[in-house]
Amino acid sequence: MARKLAVIGAGLMGSGIAQVSAQAGWEVVLRDVTDAALTRGTDGIKASYDKFVAKGKLEAADAEAALGRITTTTDLDAVGDVDVVVEAVFEKLEVKHEIFRTLDKLVRDDAVLASNTSAIPITKIAAVTERPERVVGTHFFSPVPMMQLCELVRGYKTSDETLATAREFAESVGKTCIVVNRDVAGFVTTRLISALVVEAAKLYESGVATAEDIDIACKLGFGHAMGPLATADLTGVDILVNATSNIYTESQDEKFAPPELMRRMVDAGDIGRKSGQGFYKH
């Protein structure tokens, strides 16, 4: 399998995907709209490699070689010769549409166009291309270097060959895959965590239990590594409101309607770890 990848978006997810792919031997083109965003992304990758080296999990020479396999650009034309493109930009359909329309014109006919979306149906993203059979979901988890899972999502027209290529790519960078055969909003994992976070937030909002006790219940009662409200703070309350709203809009299932408390937290800027305050103080 040829091994050239483009990652569109150098944020936390995009830079994480670039990091594990370069470490696995892929040549990676990392693209974002500004040089500042690219610098932030590559600084994060370097810092992460340094941590792995310090812990003895990665040889310094291998980290150096992996960094050497990453090139950065603000030019989308750089995707012309890649085998796989992974889009990892903001979770808004219009933004993704704009990118996929452009990618459709630029990439080779046999290239696979993948989206790292966690909640938007792949069929909707693929609809703006001339090659919906070559579009697939590759939903990685944050932080990408640590999390083992990749959720592969088959759009309405995704071909078996495209799904197989996506699986080869994800497994080559060390991930275990699950396949979502029906393209429902939120797929498997985002639906599960959204339902849990929404119910946990409602219990907290109505004074049934403290945030700490709700999280302890899930950790000790169900063996979860992290409780749902701590997960919301880590992911970003704003991101989860966006994801649950997307699923609710598509499904009209009340259990995904984000509670008023979460909407007010977003209005107030209390969106979790990145703002210093969410369900917990950070």
Order of alpha helices (4+ residues) and beta strands (2+ residues): beta-alpha-beta-alpha-alpha-beta-beta-alpha-beta-alpha-beta-beta-alpha-beta-alpha-alpha-alpha-alpha-alpha
